[in-house]
Amino acid sequence: MNHSLLMALLILAPFVGFLINGARYKKHSANVAGVIATAAVAISFISAVLLVLDLVAMPVESRKIAVSFFEWMAVDKFKINAGFVVDQISAIMILVITGVGTLIHLFSVGYMHHDKGVAKYFAYLNLFIFNMLLLVLGDNLLVMFVGWEGVGLCSYLLIGFWFTDKEKAAAGMKAFVTNRIGDAAFLLGMFVLFITFGTLNFSELNALAPTVAEASWLGAVTLGTLFLFIGATGKSAQIPLYVWLPDAMAGPTPVSALIHAATMVTAGVYMIVRLNPLFIMAPNTMMVIAVIGAATAVFAATIGMTQWDIKKVLAYSTVSQLGYMFLACGVGAFGAAMFHLMTHAFFKALMFLGSGSVIHAMHEEQDIRKMGGLKKYMPITHITFLLGWLAIIGMPPFAGFFSKDEILAYAFNSPFGSPVLWAAGALGATLTAFYMTRLMALTFWGKSRVPSDIHPHESPAIMTIPLIVLAILSVIGGWIGIPHVIGEHLGHIPNMWEHWLHPVISPIPGWQAIDHTTEWTLMGVSVGLALISAIVAYQFYVKAPETPKKIAESIKPVYNLVYNKYFVDEAYFGGIINPLVNISRNTWYYIDVNFIDKMTYWAGDLMRGMGSMVRSVQTGNMQQYAMYIGIGVVVALSFVVMR
Amino acid sequence: MRAVKVEHMNNDIINNIGLNHYLILAALLFVTGMAGVLLRRNIIVLLMSIELMLNSVNLTFVAFSKYLGILDGHIMVFFVMTIAAAEAAVGLALAVSIFKRFNEVNIRFFEHLKG
């Protein structure tokens, strides 16, 4: 089939699904809406697979499918096409978005079965897929920005899906506003890049990039990429704009899986990888990205260790894992970032859907203190969650191991990296193993703490099938990127991932091949640390449930600090939001109400007063008017005559 | 003799009627009409008074026309008469409609445009 047709089908199928469900959102039952929405995304997925197959069949040097539907706008030199491109990077993204998206739509049919607004839900979900595809397929920053805003909107709509609950509506608003801050920076980044390069087209920007290496902080490229990165911190929940993501868990759980774990939040990583030749020219930006990424990875992981809400734990875990991806970008390991993006999409979507299955079974209970021992009641959810757990803590040969260790190896060896960044990454991995084991232990293992009025049960097949598929992907997903150092012992398995991305990823300047001993050591250390930490957590939460409480008691101030998320929300409220609100309120009261309003009232009163003086003339008595006319004529005439 | 004298006197008076007399008469008519317009409350009387004022103007037109020996004034008079007819038609229509509504033709029923 021809490429423009496939591309149109890929992008428009979810949009059509959105229109159908959206137009009749009050009429459609859960099944009808679910089938329409899932079919729409499945059509997208099939188109994506066909496109990627065509892409694979192409020769390596010209591997790119570009379709331009029409010229969107043209103002002088500013020419933007509605152009879409499938290359090595966006190919991965469209497969993940539509593939994982289809599974999550399927899961939603079961999960949202009893909801009243189910067709509306599916309409939003389809709209989200449409916007996400715009974001990843756009061949220039502006089309990407349209998708970027669109996914933000859908995120807002879906977080606040149950908007009658004021807290949930507020969570949606928080996500939207926080994202807007990032978006403003994204726009600034676009302005800077356009002024500097005269184009927003990715391939043109990337082609121009190697000519502009710069070391200063205030150079155009550094500034532009920094602004774009701030945009990415908003969308991808990095310090300092990560605060919205944990609150975003107010939305339905499949939404958390799709938007807030697998796809939308990775948009920032994708954007940086998309522009990697440009970012690598700005070492200062790279350093900022690496430091923020590593800091976020550790910071969020520590919070994750203390949370009691199953989804909050996963949310902080997502923030932390996104930190890894940014760490990878920051040290120049763009391929590793994409790799982790994909494996993370698999296992984190799996874990969110698994938590959805648990929440469904527990009748909307999300507190892991009231769970425990669910292994017995929910065997499939347990097994799949277990595989996701093994993947996220980086046990070989599960998916997370390969991507995480590649990131850590780069963090250690890259000229952009440093042992400190590696240590932060390894610490993050250790903490991840701890809180994930804690989550497993408190939810599935140990003694049951389920209240007696709740009878947990396994979810229906429509929910467990996506879990099983994602679990398989979480196991084998990493095998396409086996590092050479392991591959050579297994019959010379090539690193397919690296080969695939090689043409579109800029080489790291000054990169020296890592020697095998170091790589094995790094791998051993991080896996060993994760293993120890997982065992410790197992001991704590299954064997001796009293120990963690005692430890928490003994370091109470620190524990409270972490438990309350380092009071970042409070600090934002105290330091930024409340002062802003106060300033607004004061300007409203003193300037608007007391000055501008008063001025207009005064002007109005003046006119009214003047009017009242002459109003008595207008009596409505025609004869009087006639007399005035007569007098006027006499006066006028006598003036003429007398003169 | 007496009769002759009267006839002579009459001729004399007629011959002595000049422009000023006409103008004075016209002014008197105009003031009468205006007084009617300003003071009377009956719409019909009001309309009649307006006719009076218009005709006083007509008189001046004709007088000047005769005095100056040109026809312009005559032509103007025809215009004024036409318009006066139209105006009377509209005015009477108003009077009829106000009579239908209030059963009276008093001008005070038009006093709704008070400021």
Interface residues (C-beta under 8 A of the other chain):
Chain A: R615 S616 V617 Q618 T619 G620 N621 M622 Q623 A626 M627 G630
Chain B: M34 V37 L38 L39 I107 F110 E111 H112 L113 K114 G115
